[in-house]
Amino acid sequence: MTQVAEPALQSSPARSQAELAYGLLVDKITTLELEPGRLLLDRELTEQLGVGRTPIREALQRLSTEGLVVHYPHRGMAVSEITAIGTRDIYEFRSLIDGDVARLAAQRANAQEIKDLQQIAANLEHEARDGNPSTYVQLDREFYGLLGKACRNRHLEETLPRIFNLHLRLWFYISKMKDDWRAMALAHSTMALNVADAIAKRDASAAELAIRSYVLQRQKDMRVLM
């Protein structure tokens, strides 16, 4: 029994370190602190993040599967570039996936989930007016996580977090280019309020339209900037 239990106990801290490294890297990449095209060297990341090389390598492999990091032969890992075609693909996929999730959530969400979605949307609006980007992004993750749960489709729920990070980086890119994250946050919180309200009314079409219209508007913003 002891021989079986020990590996599990030993692997838990390693997993925690890998999760920590992943979270720190996601934050730095999506907020553009680690800019597109930046080479990601193990030694530098270890010093910056205070995490060992093995957890960092595991995190980089995970980010590679998500599209935030790419591997160049003979060069190593680097933050993926933001390109016109890549941006188009992200927004097209996001408009379809998010629309389906919102539509299904309007049909399947329970009363508590609806209440929570409305509360998080209200909190997003408050943070957009008087808060900071870090807290806003945390609330936004909660909103999309709950939306995914409420749609009652495991595959859609598992897809949302991966595409969320890619879209979040573009959101920060637009905010940086426009030099006005608060205006972007207010537009996004308005969408969240509209989606939550439509779900509360069981209006699947309105929920789908609200989120797809928002995503397509961000796509237009990127076309102007690129």
N, C-alpha and C positions, 0 to 999 in steps of 0.2 A: 504493500500500500504506500509506504514511504517513497519508494522509487518512482511510483506513478505521480505522486503529488509534487515532488520537488521540481521537475521541469516546468510545471505550470506556474509555480511560485516564482521561479527564476525568469520566466519569459514575460511576466506581467510588467516589471519595470521597463524592460526593453520595449514592449509595445507602447507604454506610456511615453517613453522618450521619443519614439517614432511619431506618435500622435502630436507631441509637443512640437517637434521639428516641422511636421507637416503644417500645423496651425500657424506657426511663426512665418514659414515661407509663403503660405497662402496670403497672409496679411501683407507681407512686404511686396509680393508680386502684384496682387490685385490693386494695391494703392500706388503702384509704380515706383516705390522706393527702390526695388530691384527692377530696373527699366528693361523694356523689350530688347533682346539681343545680348544682355549681360551674361558673361560666362559665370558659371556657378562652381567655384572651386571649393573642395571639401575643407581645406585648411582655413580659408577665409570664413566660410559659413560656421565652422566650429567655433572660431573666435567670436564672431558676431552674435551667434545664437546661444552659446554656452551649452551646446549639445554635442555628443560624440559623433564621430564620422559614420559609424554604422547606422544609427537612427536617421542621420541626414541623407545617407544614400538610399535608405528605404523610402523616405519622404520624397526624394527626387524621382524615384521610380514611379511612385504613385502619382505625382504631379505630371509625369510624362504621359501616363495613360489618360490623364484628364485634359491634356493639351496645353497646359501652362508652361511646360518645360519640354525642350526637344534635345535629342542627342545627336551631336555632330561627330562623325568618325574623325579620329585623331585630334579632336579638340575637347570633347567632353560635353557636359550638360550646359545648357544656356536657357535663359528665359525666352519663350517663343515670341516671335515678332507679331506685331499687330498689322495685318495686311487687309487690303480691300476685299479679297475673296474670302479670307478667313472670317472677317467681320460679317460679310453677307451670310455666310453659312451659319454663323452663330445666331444671328437675328432671325433668319428664316426658321431655323429649328426651334428657337425659343418661342416664337410667336405661335407655332403649332402646338408644342408641348404645353406651354403655359395656358393656352386657350383651352385645351382638352382638360387639363387639371382643374381649371376654374369651373368649367361646365359641369364636370362630374362632381366637384365639391358642392355645387349648388343643389345637386340632386341627392347627395349622399351624406353630407355633413350632419352630425348630430347637434343638439341644442347647445351643448357646452362648447363644442368646436366653433360654432357660429359666434357665440358670445366672446370667445377668446380672440377670434379673428378680428372682430370689431374693436376689441380693446387694444390689440396690438396695432391696428391701423390708426387708432386715435393717438397712441403713443408715438407712432412714426411721425404723425403730423406735428406733435408737440416738439419732438427732437429736431425736426426739420426747421422749426422756427427758433428754438431756443437751446438746442443741444449741440452735439459735436458728431463728426463723421463716424467715429469708432462705435459709439452707442447706437447710432442710427443703423449701421451695418449689422450689428448684433440683433437688433429688433427685426430687421429685414430678413435675416436668416430664419428667425423664429416664425415669421409670417409665412415664408415659402415652405418651411418644414411642416407647419401645421396645415397649410393648403394641400401639400402632398399627402399627408396622412388622411385628410378629410375626403380626398378623391376616391379612396378605397381601391386603389390600383397599385399593386406592389411595384410593378415595373416603372410606372410613371413616378412614383414616390422615390425610387432609387436613382432615377435619372436627374431629378431636379437639382440635387446638391452639386453634381459634376458640372452641369451647364451653368449653374448659378455663379460659380467662381469666374468662368470665362466672361459672362455677361457683366459681372461686378467690375472686372478690370476695365472693360469698355466704358462703364458708367463713370469710373474715376478718370478715365482718359478724357471723356467729354467734359466733365466737371473742371478738370485742369485746364483744358484748352479754352473753355468759356470763363474760367476764373470765377466761378460762382456755384459752389457745391450746394448752397442753400436753395437756390432756385430749382436745381435739379432734384433735390430731396423733396421739395414741396410738390413738384409735379408727380413724383413717384408716390408720395404719401396720399395724394388725391386719388391716384389710381387704386391704391390699396383700400382706401375708404369706399370707393365705388364698387370694387370687387366684393368686399365684405358686405356691403349693403345689398348687392344683388344676390349674394348667397343667402343672406337672411330672408330675402323675399322669395327664395327658390326660383329665381329668374336666371336659368342657365345661359340663355342667349346673351343677356346683359352682362353677366359675369365674364363670359368668353370675350365679348366685344371690348369690354373695358381694358382687359389685360393685353389683348392683341393690339389694340389701337395704341396703347402706350409703347409697347415694344417696337412697333413700326415707326413711331415718332422718333425713338432713339436711333433707329436705323437711318432715318433721314438726317439726323444730326451728324452721324458719323460720315455720311456721304459728303456733307458740306465740309467737314474738317479734313478729310483725306484727299 
